[in-house]
Amino acid sequence: MSEQTLQEELKVGKRKSAKPMLWISMISMVMFFAGLTSAYIVSQKREDWVSFDLPDAFYISTVLIVLSSLTLYLSQNFLKKNNWNLSFMLLITTLVLGLGFVWYQYVGFNELRAAGLYFTGPESTVSTSFIIGITFMHVLHLLGGVIVLLVVIYNHFKKKYSSTDMLGFELGAIFWHFVDLLWILLFLFFKFYK
């Protein structure tokens, strides 16, 4: 077997296994957040449960994350059409919107603190501990998405993707859209399940 044939077989094997492995990791993330939200629901029966409105910054961050998914979707479509420059520009826009999301999550944490709602300590409540904890865990996952985006941007800049070879871009996009959808579901959960 020649070296080139071996490389081709490895490439085919990577293509076949990459997406299923990503789906398995995303399912495990869903189970993690399902456990946290289940604990949130059970804890609502406690006498010391306090209901409150979500910080305004969480609404802004939600808009930013939805826009980031849109720009990434458009970037991928332009790459499929071999419009490299527009695809790259939209990819950078996705990164900026993702960083904006992280910033507004931080602003939201500060809004909660300014309202006297803390994660831990004598002034904390079970409900704020859950909301801040779950939101913080999501932000950590999104920061993982930012790292993935940086890798995709680097590879895109090096012109490693094309309309016929964009597996890395597709994997990054799937993960980014997943983390975005996860936040939207968590946001709606916190908004309507008080």
NORHUJO-V955456 format. One record per backbone hydrogen bond with DSSP energy under -1.0 kcal/mol. CO is the residue of the C=O (numbers start at 1). NH is the residue of the N-H. If there is no record, write none. Layout:
CO/NH ; CO/NH
This chain:
2/6 ; 3/7 ; 4/8 ; 5/9 ; 6/10 ; 7/11 ; 8/12 ; 9/13 ; 10/14 ; 11/15 ; 12/16 ; 13/17 ; 14/18 ; 17/21 ; 18/22 ; 19/23 ; 20/24 ; 21/25 ; 22/26 ; 23/27 ; 24/28 ; 25/29 ; 26/30 ; 27/31 ; 28/32 ; 29/33 ; 30/34 ; 31/35 ; 32/36 ; 33/37 ; 34/38 ; 35/39 ; 36/40 ; 37/41 ; 38/42 ; 39/43 ; 42/45 ; 43/46 ; 46/49 ; 55/58 ; 56/60 ; 57/61 ; 58/62 ; 59/63 ; 60/64 ; 61/65 ; 62/66 ; 63/67 ; 64/68 ; 65/69 ; 66/70 ; 67/71 ; 68/72 ; 69/73 ; 70/74 ; 71/75 ; 72/76 ; 73/77 ; 74/78 ; 75/79 ; 76/80 ; 77/81 ; 78/83 ; 79/82 ; 82/84 ; 83/87 ; 84/88 ; 85/89 ; 86/90 ; 87/91 ; 88/92 ; 89/93 ; 90/94 ; 91/95 ; 92/96 ; 93/97 ; 94/98 ; 95/99 ; 96/100 ; 97/101 ; 98/102 ; 99/103 ; 100/104 ; 101/105 ; 102/106 ; 103/107 ; 104/108 ; 105/109 ; 106/110 ; 107/111 ; 108/112 ; 109/113 ; 110/114 ; 111/115 ; 112/117 ; 113/116 ; 121/124 ; 125/129 ; 126/130 ; 127/131 ; 128/132 ; 129/133 ; 130/134 ; 131/135 ; 132/136 ; 133/137 ; 134/138 ; 135/139 ; 136/140 ; 137/141 ; 138/142 ; 139/143 ; 140/144 ; 141/145 ; 142/146 ; 143/147 ; 144/148 ; 145/149 ; 146/150 ; 147/151 ; 148/152 ; 149/153 ; 150/154 ; 151/155 ; 152/156 ; 153/157 ; 154/158 ; 155/160 ; 156/159 ; 165/162 ; 166/170 ; 167/171 ; 168/172 ; 169/173 ; 170/174 ; 171/175 ; 172/176 ; 173/177 ; 174/178 ; 175/179 ; 176/180 ; 177/181 ; 178/182 ; 179/183 ; 180/184 ; 181/185 ; 182/186 ; 183/187 ; 184/188 ; 185/189 ; 186/190 ; 187/191 ; 188/192 ; 189/193
